[in-house]
Each structure stands twice: as C-alpha cells, then as structure tokens.
Amino acid sequence: IQEYSASTYEAMPDVDDWHFVRVGRSGPEGCTDRDGRRASFSDQSYEYCPLDHTIYVGEQAMWDFYSRMGDAAPAVGIAHEWGHHLQAMVGVTSDNTLADAINLENQADCIAGSWSAWLVNEDIMVEDDFGDIGLLLLEIGSIEGPGRDHGTVDEREDSFIYGFQGGLSACNDYV
C-alpha cells in the first residue's frame, strides 16, 4: 500500500502506524467516537483512526478473512482502511448523516479497487484473487434497512470496480 501511495499520490503522508491486535488482547485506546467515548480495538478490529492516523487490524479478523475468503481478502480490507486514511488526509469528511457515511465507505472501496488494479499491473494480484475479493464484499456489505452503516453488496462491488477501472482519480466522484 505504501508503494502504491508513493507512486500514485506522492505528497500523501503515510499512515502513522499499523497496529496489529493479537488474539485475546486489546489495542491502545486513541480514538474517540462521536459521543466522545474512547474506542477500544480488539482482535476483531479492521479500522482506521483519523485521530492518530493508525490502521488497527485484529489478528482474528484477519485470519477469518483469510481462512474463509482467501489471501486477497485481508489485503483488500486493509486497502479499504487506507482509503479512509486518504480521505482524512485530504479533508473528505461526513456531515454525520447516514448517506454521507455510506458514501465514504463506498469511496474507500473505490480506492481499494484502484489499489487492486495497480497490483494487477505490478503482476502481484492474480485471477484467483478476484473470487476472494467478491467473497469479502459479499461478507461486509450492509443490507438495506435499519442499522445500515455501509454500502450494500451491489454498491460496494460497483465502487470497487469503478476504482479498478478508473483509477484513484475516479474515486473523487464520490465527493
């Protein structure tokens, strides 16, 4: 991800830290939520914290993605979280509406798609990986209705493909 960032957006500051949260442990408490409560990260976390510019990845979540969906799934999940870092660094924010939040999630999927296209061009991502990514997007897509906080499966797949085909600059269309 850092190589992709340097080659496509040279002025983009790196993530300050990548924190791996081991099974049975919790990560540092550095972020606060909308209500001012400190967030705690666990072995199930896959999150970006805009306050400390850190990506938190839980060992159990990573293993779950890998074992159930394949080797590309945890990597694309991390690329999605890096997409949130990119949003924070360029000042893309939400007005705290559900529609804005979903739009930001879809934009992060678009960014993960552009990263994946770069991997294909670098001969790193292979045909088998696209099945893994499809399973990941199926798993993490929200259903319509109460409690929805991310894009639907179709929205997330469309966003990923949009970034894959159009590159990083195409993802600007989300804001």
Secondary structure, DSSP 4 states (H G I P E B T S, - for coil): -HHHHHHH-TTPPPPSEEEEE-TT-B-----B-TTSPBP--BTT-EEEETTTTEEEEEHHHHHHHHHHH-THHHHHHHHHHHHHHHHHHHT----S-HHHHHHHHHHHHHHHHHHHHHHHHTT-S-HHHHHHHHHHHHHHPBPSSTT--S-BHHHHHHHHHHHHHH-GGGGGGG-
